[in-house]
């Protein structure tokens, strides 16, 4: 089959173009290699693996892109021991009211949950007999006193014997005692609030007969709450009066109350090896006497330093932070974490109070980076040149 002239012409043209391309590539290779060599080549200053590569100090000194950061000052803190316990609550003033004498109930003024003032009447017993005895005593007392005064005057003038004067005086004192006894017996027939507080429930109704010692009701002072808990003897030794305490209803329900240690027992229980501790809390509507509370308290402990938790970084050598010098240079400082509280870390190490540490962006900081405009709690501009980063 004859070969087409057009096909032959196309083949020759393609071969010519290929030869030209090969020549261009061969002539350009030496210049590329020489350019790479002038920049350090693989692993040289111009490549990521070299000293001046991306992320190295030289790149940032020539206006490379620094990460956006925020900084914070190192603050003083204390490393305290945290104690957690379960405690039982009661009002700082609480009483169970009982009948002092027997009698028939004639009036009940008890309304559960009602606030009362000291001296308010809560319950009355039949007091007719006591009122009669009081009236008799009040009638006899003035006569006995007048008779004692008369005989005392006569004895002073030798118109009466000393024996007669003493007898009249004794009768006067007996009448005075009878009057006070009658008044006291009458007061026992009325049960009053011993202090300001809130009244509890009662099952007593008008017409019931009370015996001596029968429980009438309870009263609690809502102004403050006492939670009593126990601590192991080895932990209790660090608890101090006035130490802050947090209390939450067992199970996590309700608002957390803030109070302070108000009393510490003087003896360790020899059986449980625990010490009784009381904490006082502001009460009001939040108070729940008799409830069980989860208690948390931390003693002051030793002095330490506090930094935001995000500032702490880790590698195979341990924990560290990036601190900024006066010129904005980032320096690595090794630290030891002593305790964590919420979003803060309590540490010790090569940092001092008042020094600035990098918080956000710390994971992208490298040795040799500088942030000359960085200020406390101010964020740098993302992607800004190193010479102006974190303004």
SETOR-640499 format. One record per atom (N, C-alpha, C): residue in one letter; y, x negated, z. Coordinates in steps of 0.05 Angstrom, whole numbers, plus 5000, padded with zeros to 4 digits. Last residue first. Layout:
BEGIN
AYXZ/...
//
This chain:
BEGIN
X585349896341/X588249936349/X588550206362/X580349726324/X580649846351/X583549866360/X582049186281/X580249386291/X580949476318/X584848786255/X586349016264/X584649236276/X581248396241/X583748306252/X585348536263/X577148686216/X576748576243/X579348496256/X579249286184/X578749006184/X578648896212/X575849906198/X578249756196/X577549456196/X571450246204/X571750106178/X574249946176/X574550686247/X572050616234/X572650476208/X579050456294/X578750596269/X576250496255/X577350506364/X578150366340/X577750526315/X579650886419/X577650846399/X578850706374/X580550726487/X581850786462/X579850716440/X579250566539/X578650846531/X580150916505/X583650036539/X581850196555/X581650476544/X584249746473/X585349816499/X583350006513/X584349266422/X582849456438/X584149496465/X586548906387/X588249136395/X586849336413/X582748516377/X585248446392/X586848686400/X576848426376/X578148686374/X580848656389/X572048006343/X574448036359/X575748306354/X565547726342/X567347936334/X569747946353/X562147346364/X564347256347/X566247466338/X556147726363/X557647506373/X559847416354/X557048426347/X555648176344/X557347946355/X556149126356/X557748886360/X555948646358/X553249586354/X553849466328/X555549206331/X552649786405/X550249706391/X550749566364/X557749946419/X556749696430/X554249596416/X559750426404/X559750216384/X558649956394/X562450586466/X561450686441/X561850466419/X564050096501/X562250316507/X561050426481/X565649446523/X565349626500/X563349846507/X569749326580/X567149316567/X567149516544/X574448956616/X573949166597/X571249116583/X575248856688/X574748766661/X573948996643/X575449126737/X577849116720/X577449006692/X570848706769/X572348946770/X574948916754/X566748306725/X568448346749/X569948606747/X560348036706/X562748196701/X564248236727/X554947846706/X557147676699/X559547846690/X552548306757/X552148106736/X554747956731/X550348966770/X551348716780/X550848506758/X551649676766/X550449426757/X551549196774/X550550346753/X551550156774/X550049896770/X552550746701/X550550556710/X551850376731/X553551456687/X554551186695/X552151016704/X552251976679/X552651816655/X553651536662/X548452026737/X549452186715/X549752006690/X547351396758/X548451646768/X549651806745/X542750876771/X544051046751/X544951306764/X542650206796/X542350496800/X543750646777/X542549686779/X541749746806/X541150036810/X541349276725/X541849556733/X540749606761/X544648676713/X542248806725/X542949086733/X547148336655/X547448506679/X544748596688/X550547856615/X548047956625/X548548116651/X555147926565/X554947876594/X552348006604/X558247696506/X555947816518/X555747736548/X564747836485/X562947646497/X560647786510/X569647926437/X567348046450/X565447826459/X576547826443/X573947716434/X571747836451/X581547966460/X579948166446/X577348066436/X584147616492/X584847606463/X583247806447/X581847716542/X584747786538/X585547786508/X575247966523/X577047786536/X579947866531/X570648476535/X572848386519/X574648196535/X563448496538/X566048506551/X568148376533/X557748826528/X559748676514/X562448716528/X552048746571/X554348896562/X556048706545/X544848776581/X547348636578/X549548836569/X537948676602/X540348846598/X542848676596/X533348236567/X534248406588/X536748576581/X531247956525/X532047796549/X533047976572/X530348316485/X527948196498/X528748026522/X535548786501/X533948636482/X531748496497/X540349316510/X537849176517/X536849006494/X546649516539/X544849466517/X542449316526/X551249946568/X549049766573/X547149756549/X554850336554/X555750056551/X553349866554/X552850826567/X552650746539/X553450456535/X554150876622/X551450816614/X551150726586/X560150546644/X558850776630/X556050696621/X559550186706/X560350196678/X559050446665/X561049926770/X560250156755/X561250136726/X558549476820/X560449546799/X559249766782/X558149466893/X557149396866/X559349476846/X556549426962/X558549436941/X557349346914/X551149816992/X552549576986/X554549606963/X551750487022/X550350257011/X552150017007/X552751037033/X554750867018/X553350627007/X547351507019/X549151347037/X550851157020/X546652146994/X546551866988/X548451717006/X542752746993/X544952587005/X544452296999/X540553396983/X540853126971/X543152986984/X536153936997/X538353757006/X538253496991/X534954596983/X534154316975/X536554146981/X534055097033/X535754947015/X534454677008/X532355747052/X531355477049/X533055337027/X535956197096/X534856117071/X533955827071/X538456307144/X535656337143/X534356257117/X544556517114/X543156427138/X540156497136/X548056397064/X545456537066/X543956427090/X554556417037/X552856347059/X550356527059/X558256547000/X555956396990/X553856347012/X562656777023/X560756957009/X558256817001/X563156287075/X564256517060/X562156687047/X562455637084/X560855867080/X562156077062/X561854937079/X563655167079/X562055407071/X556954607120/X557954697094/X559954917097/X553954067155/X555654307155/X556854357128/X547453857173/X549653837155/X551254097155/X543253507218/X544653757211/X547053687193/X536753237227/X539553197219/X540653477211/X531452937262/X532853187255/X535753127249/X526852477237/X529152517253/X530652767243/X519752337242/X522152417228/X524352467247/X514452287258/X516052047254/X518452117236/X511252697275/X511852687246/X513452437238/X510752537330/X508452637314/X509052597285/X515552387353/X513352197354/X510952287337/X521752457323/X519352607331/X516952427330/X526852067350/X524952107328/X522552257338/X533052267379/X530252187382/X528752247356/X538052457370/X537852197383/X535052097385/X540252767309/X538752767334/X538452477345/X546652847284/X544052707281/X542752697308/X551353267250/X549953187274/X547353047267/X553753317200/X555353387224/X553953297250/X554553097135/X552853077158/X554553127183/X557653587092/X557453317104/X555753327128/X557653917027/X558253897056/X558053617066/X557454366975/X558054096982/X558954087012/X552554746940/X554554726961/X554954436969/X551255006877/X550954776895/X553254766915/X549455696867/X551355476865/X550755256885/X542855936845/X545455936860/X547055686856/X536455626845/X538155856840/X540755826856/X532755226855/X534855176836/X536755406831/X528855246892/X528255376867/X530455346846/X533055326947/X530455236937/X529655396913/X539955256936/X537755426943/X535155336931/X542654616950/X542154826930/X539754996940/X547354166975/X545254356981/X545054566959/X549353496989/X549353726970/X546953906977/X553553117031/X550953247027/X551253477007/X556752527055/X556752757037/X553852857032/X557352347123/X556252277097/X556052537080/X558852477174/X560852497154/X559852437126/X554552017205/X556152257208/X558352247188/X549451717162/X551751697180/X553151967182/X543151417150/X544851657149/X547051637170/X539751007158/X542050947141/X543951187139/X535551197187/X537250997200/X539750937184/X532551527155/X534551647172/X536451447184/X528651217131/X530951297115/X533251407132/X525051127171/X526050897157/X528450967140/X523751647189/X525251477207/X526351227192/X525252177142/X523451967152/X525051757169/X528852747163/X528752517146/X526752317158/X529953457161/X528853217174/X528652997153/X535353937169/X533153817155/X532153567170/X539454497172/X537954297188/X535554197171/X545654697155/X542954657144/X541654437160/X550455167172/X549054927181/X546354917169/X556555417148/X553655417146/X552555157156/X562355817165/X560955567159/X557955597161/X564056347168/X565956137161/X564655877154/X560856767184/X560656677156/X562456447148/X557056817240/X559756737232/X559556627203/X552957377254/X553257107243/X556157057235/X548857757296/X551557707286/X551757417277/X543958287304/X544757997301/X547657987291/X542058767354/X542658687327/X543258387327/X538658867400/X540459067389/X541059007360/X532558787433/X534358677413/X536058907401/X531858867504/X531358977477/X533458867458/X533358707554/X532258507536/X531658607509/X531859307587/X533159047590/X531758847571/X531359837539/X530559697563/X531959427564/X534360437515/X534060147514/X533160037541/X532761007480/X532960887507/X532460597505/X536761367432/X534561187439/X535061087468/X541461637423/X539261787436/X536961607443/X543061337362/X544061477385/X541761647397/X538560797345/X540261037339/X541061167365/X536660157321/X537360337343/X539160557334/X535659787284/X533960027283/X534660227304/X540359397246/X539259497271/X537659747267/X542758797211/X541459067212/X540659137241/X548858457230/X546358487216/X545258767219/X555858327221/X553658457236/X551158487218/X559557737221/X558457957205/X555958067219/X565157547263/X562857497246/X562057747230/X568057297322/X568557407295/X566057347278/X564057427381/X565857267365/X566157397338/X561157817407/X561957577422/X563857397407/X562258507405/X561858267388/X562858027404/X559158877460/X561358807442/X560658547426/X556259417491/X555659167478/X557859107458/X556859717553/X558059697527/X557459417515/X554859677603/X553959907588/X555159917560/X557259257627/X554659207616/X553559447600/X561859477648/X562159317624/X559459267611/X559859717695/X560759887674/X560959727647/X558659257725/X556459447718/X557359627695/X563959057731/X561958907716/X559659087707/X566259447764/X567359397737/X565359247720/X562959397809/X563059657794/X564159617766/X564258887825/X561458947817/X561359207801/X569658947838/X568958767816/X566058827806/X569059297882/X570659377859/X569859207834/X566058987918/X564959237907/X566459327882/X569858587929/X567358517915/X566058767903/X573658897956/X574458757931/X571958687915/X570659048000/X571659257982/X572459137955/X570058548023/X567758688014/X568458907995/X575358418036/X573958258016/X571458398006/X576258818076/X577958808052/X576558658029/X572558668114/X572258928101/X573858948075/X574958188129/X572258188117/X571758448102/X579658378153/X579858208130/X577158198115/X577658658197/X579158798176/X579358638150/X575358228225/X573658448216/X575058598194/X579957928237/X577857808220/X576058028208/X582558278272/X583858188247/X581858078227/X578958308314/X579658558298/X580858478272/X578957778331/X576557898321/X577058138304/X584057718352/X583357568327/X580857678315/X586958348373/X585358098376/X584757968350/X593858528371/X591058578365/X589558318367/X598658338386/X598258628391/X595358708384/X600357838374/X598557868397/X598158158405/X602757798326/X604557878349/X602957908375/X598457688293/X600657488294/X602557548317/X595658168297/X594557928310/X596657708312/X598858488266/X598658548295/X597558298309/X598158268216/X600858268227/X600658318257/X592658358209/X593658088208/X596458068220/X592458908209/X591258768231/X592158478232/X595059008160/X596159108185/X595058958209/X591758768121/X594458668124/X595658758151/X587159078127/X587058788133/X589858678137/X589159578111/X588159548139/X588059248146/X590159468057/X592359548075/X591559508104/X584959378039/X586959168037/X589359218056/X582559868047/X581459638060/X583559408060/X585560198013/X585560248042/X584559998057/X584459977962/X587259967973/X587260008003/X578560057958/X579859797959/X582659797970/X576960587952/X576560447978/X578160187980/X578060707899/X579260867920/X579160727947/X574960357871/X577860347867/X579360497889/X569960527885/X570760267893/X573860237891/X569861037860/X569561017890/X570660747899/X570260887807/X572361047818/X572261037849/X565360607801/X567960467798/X570260617810/X561661017807/X561660797826/X564360637824/X563061317762/X563361437788/X563461217809/X561660957721/X564461037723/X564961167751/X556160927729/X557760687733/X560760757736/X554461427714/X554061337741/X555761097748/X555961427659/X557161617677/X556861517706/X554361147614/X555660997636/X556861177657/X549761047563/X550761247582/X551861097607/X552060507521/X549960647537/X551360857555/X554460327456/X554960427484/X552560557495/X555859797410/X553959997421/X554760077449/X560359517393/X558059547375/X556159767384/X567259397395/X564959537407/X562759587386/X570058737390/X569659007378/X567059127390/X570258227409/X570958437427/X570658717416/X572057917349/X571157877376/X572158097394/X571058347293/X572658157308/X571458137336/X566658397236/X567758497261/X569358267274/X564358627172/X565758417188/X566958537214/X558058907160/X560858957166/X562058727181/X552658847153/X554358717134/X557358757139/X551059477181/X550059227171/X551959107150/X554559727233/X554259767204/X553459497192/X554660017295/X553559787280/X553159877251/X555960347336/X558060277317/X557260047299/X553160867371/X552460627355/X554560577334/X552661177435/X554361117411/X553360867398/X548861237474/X550661457469/X552361417444/X542561077497/X544661007477/X546261257471/X540861007565/X540761177541/X543161117522/X538460377593/X540060627592/X539760767565/X538559737625/X537159957613/X538960207613/X542359147606/X541459347625/X540159577611/X543358827564/X543358707590/X542358897612/X540358797501/X541358967522/X541158827549/X542558277455/X540458427470/X541758597491/X543957957395/X544958117417/X542758287429/X543657327373/X541957567374/X542857727399/X548256937336/X547257047361/X545557287356/X551656377311/X549756587306/X548656677333/X555655937280/X555656117303/X553856347296/X553955697234/X554755517255/X555055677281/X547956007209/X550855997213/X551555807235/X542855617176/X543655807196/X546755797198/X537355397134/X540155457139/X540555657162/X533054847129/X533355127135/X536155177144/X531354377076/X532454457102/X532654757105/X528153837047/X528354127048/X529254207075/X530953247014/X529453387035/X529753687031/X532552596993/X532052876985/X530253007006/X537052076992/X535052217008/X534852506999/X538751466963/X538751756960/X536451876976/X542550926982/X539851036982/X539951336982/X547650626940/X546650766963/X543850866960/X552050196920/X549150246915/X548050376941/X558550366897/X556750296919/X553850366912/X563850076857/X561850286864/X560150186887/X569549956814/X567949906838/X566050136844/X569149906742/X570150026766/X568349956790/X571449636682/X569349616703/X570449716729/X574250066633/X574549856653/X572249866673/X572150146565/X572650246591/X572750016611/X572850296494/X572450116516/X573150256542/X569950436431/X571550526454/X570950336477/X570150256361/X569250226388/X570950386407/X567750156295/X569550296313/X568450296341/X566249486271/X565549756279/X567749886296/X569849156217/X568849166245/X568149456252/X569348846156/X569549106169/X568249106196/X573048226145/X570748396142/X571148656158/X577047826142/X577848106138/X575548286134/X575047326151/X576347356125/X577047656120/X572547386199/X575047236199/X576447256173/X567947646183/X570047796198/X572647646199/X565247216158/X565947456142/X568147616156/X564546866201/X566246796179/X567147026163/X560847126236/X563647096244/X565447026221/X556647606199/X557247356212/X560147326219/X556448066170/X555748086198/X556147836213/X554847726112/X555747976123/X554748006151/X555247006123/X554347246110/X555447496123/X556146496142/X558546656135/X557846916122/X551246306152/X553046326175/X555446506168/X546246696114/X547846456121/X549846516143/X543647156099/X542246976118/X543946746126/X547047416063/X546647536090/X545347346109/X550946886031/X548747076032/X548347186060/X554746486033/X555446726019/X553346946020/X552446056061/X554546206073/X555246466060/X545346136045/X547845996048/X549946166060/X540846416033/X541046326060/X543546176065/X541446215968/X539846385987/X539946266014/X548045915962/X545445995952/X544046175971/X553045725973/X550945675993/X548245755984/X556645765933/X556945945956/X554745915976/X554845395896/X557445345908/X557945525932/X550145635881/X549945395896/X552645335910/X552146055851/X550646115875/X550445875893/X554445755809/X556145935826/X554745995852/X549945525787/X551945355799/X553845505817/X547345975769/X546145815790/X548145635804/X551046135730/X550446315752/X549246165775/X550945695695/X553445765708/X552945945732/X545545695676/X546645475692/X549145545707/X545346205648/X543846155672/X544945925688/X547946245597/X549346345621/X547946265647/X544446045558/X546945905562/X548445995587/X540346415560/X539846135567/X542345975572/X543046875543/X541946865569/X541446575578/X544246735489/X546446805508/X545446775537/X539246665466/X541046445468/X543246495488/X537247175468/X535846965483/X537746735486/X540747435432/X540647515460/X539447305477/X539347195382/X542047165393/X542147225422/X534147365376/X534647085379/X537347035390/X534947915369/X533447815393/X533947525397/X537647935320/X539048025344/X537647925369/X533547765285/X535947605288/X537447685313/X529748165290/X529047895298/X531547725302/X532648595267/X531848595296/X531148325306/X533048435214/X535448475230/X534848475260/X527648435197/X529148185197/X531648205215/X526548975202/X525148785218/X526648525220/X529849205163/X530249265191/X528949065209/X527748985115/X530548925123/X530948975152/X522749225114/X522948935116/X525648855125/X524149765109/X522749675133/X522949375137/X526449755057/X528149835081/X526849735107/X522249635024/X524449445027/X526149505052/X515649785044/X518349885037/X520349665042/X509749515015/X511549535039/X514349595029/X504449864983/X506849694981/X508649735005/X497649835000/X500050005000/X502549825000/
//
